[in-house]
Amino acid sequence: MHEQRPASGKVVKVVSCLLAWGVEHDERHPDQDAFTLEYLSAVPRDPPRELEREALEVFELIRPISEEWRLSLATVTALRTAERTGTYDVFVFKRSAEGAWSHSSQSITRNKE
């Protein structure tokens, strides 16, 4: 794990940060390349606004490099455990041709004990 500090100064525990190739069934899709960052979050999932605010702040850690590489996608995943178990939230950021970012999110449950 790597500790990082966004603009707020809050410590973010990064589990993974990488460039993900846009590939599906051995077909290359360069328009789906994305920087992806997974971090541990202790912010409650409900109400969702606080978690979204945290994810937006964490996104700022990878937004500049995403733009430098001219990527139109990035993902930020708010994990509850470093093992990626239980329910976690994935925030998908998309950049328009004009350069503005928008986002959506979805919850994923995996190996819930």
C-alpha positions as CSV (number, residue, x, y, z in Angstrom):
1,M,0.0,0.0,0.0
2,H,1.1,3.5,-0.8
3,E,0.0,6.6,1.2
4,Q,-0.8,9.7,-0.9
5,R,-2.1,13.1,0.0
6,P,-4.6,14.9,-2.3
7,A,-5.1,18.6,-2.0
8,S,-7.1,18.3,1.2
9,G,-4.1,16.8,3.0
10,K,-6.1,13.8,4.0
11,V,-4.0,10.5,3.8
12,V,-5.3,8.2,1.1
13,K,-4.1,4.5,1.2
14,V,-3.6,3.5,-2.4
15,V,-3.9,-0.2,-3.0
16,S,-3.3,-0.1,-6.8
17,C,-2.7,2.5,-9.5
18,L,-2.0,1.4,-13.1
19,L,-2.7,1.9,-16.8
20,A,-5.3,-0.5,-17.9
21,W,-5.4,-1.4,-21.6
22,G,-8.7,-1.4,-23.4
23,V,-8.8,-5.0,-24.4
24,E,-11.8,-7.3,-24.8
25,H,-11.6,-10.9,-26.1
26,D,-8.1,-10.3,-27.6
27,E,-9.4,-7.2,-29.5
28,R,-7.5,-4.0,-28.8
29,H,-9.6,-0.8,-28.1
30,P,-7.3,2.1,-27.5
31,D,-10.2,4.4,-26.8
32,Q,-10.9,2.4,-23.7
33,D,-7.4,2.7,-22.2
34,A,-7.7,4.2,-18.7
35,F,-5.7,5.0,-15.6
36,T,-7.3,3.2,-12.7
37,L,-6.7,3.8,-8.9
38,E,-8.0,1.6,-6.1
39,Y,-7.9,2.9,-2.5
40,L,-9.1,2.0,0.9
41,S,-12.1,4.1,2.1
42,A,-13.5,4.4,5.6
43,V,-16.2,6.8,4.5
44,P,-19.7,5.3,5.0
45,R,-21.5,4.3,1.8
46,D,-24.7,5.9,3.0
47,P,-25.3,8.7,2.4
48,P,-23.5,8.4,-0.9
49,R,-22.6,12.1,-1.3
50,E,-19.7,11.9,1.1
51,L,-18.2,8.9,-0.6
52,E,-18.6,10.6,-4.0
53,R,-16.9,13.7,-2.7
54,E,-14.0,11.6,-1.5
55,A,-13.8,9.7,-4.9
56,L,-13.7,13.1,-6.7
57,E,-10.8,14.2,-4.5
58,V,-9.0,10.9,-5.2
59,F,-9.6,11.3,-8.9
60,E,-7.6,14.5,-8.8
61,L,-4.5,12.2,-8.2
62,I,-4.8,10.6,-11.6
63,R,-6.7,13.3,-13.6
64,P,-3.5,15.2,-14.7
65,I,-1.8,12.1,-16.0
66,S,-5.0,10.9,-17.7
67,E,-5.1,14.3,-19.5
68,E,-1.4,14.3,-20.3
69,W,-1.8,10.8,-22.0
70,R,-5.0,12.1,-23.7
71,L,-7.1,9.3,-22.2
72,S,-10.9,9.7,-22.1
73,L,-11.5,7.2,-19.3
74,A,-10.3,6.8,-15.7
75,T,-11.6,4.8,-12.8
76,V,-11.4,5.2,-9.0
77,T,-12.5,2.3,-6.8
78,A,-13.3,2.9,-3.1
79,L,-12.5,-0.5,-1.5
80,R,-13.4,-1.5,2.0
81,T,-10.6,-4.1,2.3
82,A,-7.3,-4.5,0.4
83,E,-8.4,-8.0,-0.5
84,R,-11.3,-6.5,-2.6
85,T,-13.9,-8.4,-0.7
86,G,-17.4,-7.3,0.3
87,T,-19.1,-4.3,-1.3
88,Y,-17.0,-1.6,-2.9
89,D,-17.8,1.3,-5.3
90,V,-16.4,2.0,-8.7
91,F,-16.4,5.5,-10.1
92,V,-16.0,5.8,-13.8
93,F,-14.8,9.1,-15.2
94,K,-15.3,10.0,-18.8
95,R,-13.8,13.0,-20.6
96,S,-15.7,14.7,-23.4
97,A,-14.1,15.9,-26.6
98,E,-14.2,19.4,-25.1
99,G,-12.2,18.2,-22.1
100,A,-14.9,18.2,-19.4
101,W,-15.0,15.2,-17.1
102,S,-18.2,13.5,-15.9
103,H,-18.7,10.5,-13.8
104,S,-21.0,7.6,-12.8
105,S,-20.7,5.0,-10.1
106,Q,-21.7,1.4,-9.4
107,S,-21.5,-0.8,-6.4
108,I,-20.0,-4.3,-6.7
109,T,-20.3,-7.1,-4.1
110,R,-17.7,-9.8,-4.3
111,N,-16.8,-12.7,-2.0
112,K,-19.0,-11.3,0.8
113,E,-18.5,-13.2,4.0
